[in-house]
Amino acid sequence: MSKVCNLCGKKPVSGNNVSHSKRRTKRRFSPNLISKKFGGIKMQICTACLRTLKKPERIKDKGLSAKTEETKVEKAEEKKEV
């Protein structure tokens, strides 16, 4: 199983372990992935994406539901009238 986030594409990066004597050895920093089901599809997403999906205002900004777009247009029209 690959260590890549299905939503943002975050993947492992390489770096160095640095000891007290400043010796450097290669290491790999992997993203914090968890398995989650969305609509019956099992996905591996990073915890940062999971936090973003839990925030209701983020979902509205992405335009994931049609109702939010309608309310934005209605609010904009009300502001223009006032």
Secondary structure as UniProt FT lines:
FT   TURN            6..8
FT   STRAND          13..18
FT   TURN            20..21
FT   STRAND          24..29
FT   STRAND          33..38
FT   TURN            39..40
FT   STRAND          41..46
FT   HELIX           47..54
FT   HELIX           56..62
FT   HELIX           66..81
//
